Amino acid sequence: MTSTLQALHFKLLTQATGQSTIRACDREIDRQYDIVPSVVCSMCCLFGLIYCFFGYRCFKAIMFLTGLMFGSIVIFMLCYKERVLDTQLSMEASVGIGLGIGILCGLVTMLVRSVGLFMVGLLLGLLVAVSTLLVLEQFYHPRTMWVPIGLLLGAGMFFAVLTLQWQRFFTVLSTAVFGSAIITVTVDYFIEIFLLVQYIYERIKVSPVRPMCWYSWVILGLWPVLTALGVLVQFKITAEGYSHTEVIISRRRRRVQLMRIRQREAKRKQRRQRRSYQEQAYRRKPNPVRRYDGDVLSPSYIQSFRDRQAGCSSSGGAQTMVDVDYDCGSTVPLTSSAPAVRV
């Protein structure tokens, strides 16, 4: 009897929720847009377009934004929902702390490539798990919250490992999926003020079933369409002929080439210095002319030669001039050390 009453109560509850949902779908949505959420959604739509169609091309920027988003959201939720040092932080303080730590996380994911790829794969796994929950809700409603938690964690870790293994393909896929999801959320805000986001949040919390309106399904259909279009555009246009690993290798090659060029220039300078030093040493120290004792004429020999020339000139009448102003370089006699004697 008790089970019958519970079943009847569940049917009446579903019928009531269905009638209210139908009325809510027929009723026009009261759209009152605030300035700050509208500006934030417009900026997110722009980032979603960059993610979806230029994700792999802007590899470093995507790594930074992914780390910034994860760090900011997690720290903001912890600071805003939990008490820090027995004090409840305000909204502004939580936002400031979240942005500061998010920037640090973004720098880490940008500079350390493996961490950035892991976060990109984790993001892809979470989005795949959310889409799986949406499809699963049409056939089976989980009774416990451990089902979505296990699905989120398992899919996130699985795709993170796959992204580390096949980096190019899963990076393109993750950026296309996440960019199209951001565009879908912004469209949902401007059309039905986050009703689709609220429905997804209820599926993660395992709340009672609440059917969606037909225009929510139309908005949700933009997600796979934009994902397929983003993957196609990236593989065929924006990411064609580009690789993040080649960029790193090319930078290393440039550094190696610069080092080689500098080494060559240093060697050339050393060679030039050696040559100039050798030339200067050659000019400063010429080869000395070696002289021997036989090359020096003694004064006695010169005097005897003069006497002979004088005798010949007096006898023959011919005058011969001999230059005796020759620098003998030594006063040492050639044959003997005795003084010269006239004959």
Secondary structure, 3 states (H helix, E strand, C coil): CHHHHHHHHHHHHHHHHHHHHHHHHHCCCCCCCCHHHHHHHHHHHHHHHHHHHHCCCCHHHHHHHHHHHHHHHHHHHHHHHCCECCECCCHHHHHHHHHHHHHHHHHHHHHCHHHHHHHHHHHHHHHHHHHHHHHHHCCCCCCCCHHHHHHHHHHHHHHHHHHHHCHHHHHHHHHHHHHHHHHHHHHHHHHHCCHHHHHHHHHHHCCCCCCCCHHHHHHHHHHHHHHHHHHHHHHHHHCCCCCHHHHHHHHHHHHHHHHHHHHHHHHHHHHHHHHHHHHHHHHHCCCCCCCCHHHCCCHHHHHHHHHHHHHHHHHHCCCCCCCCCCCCCCCCCCCCCCCCCCC
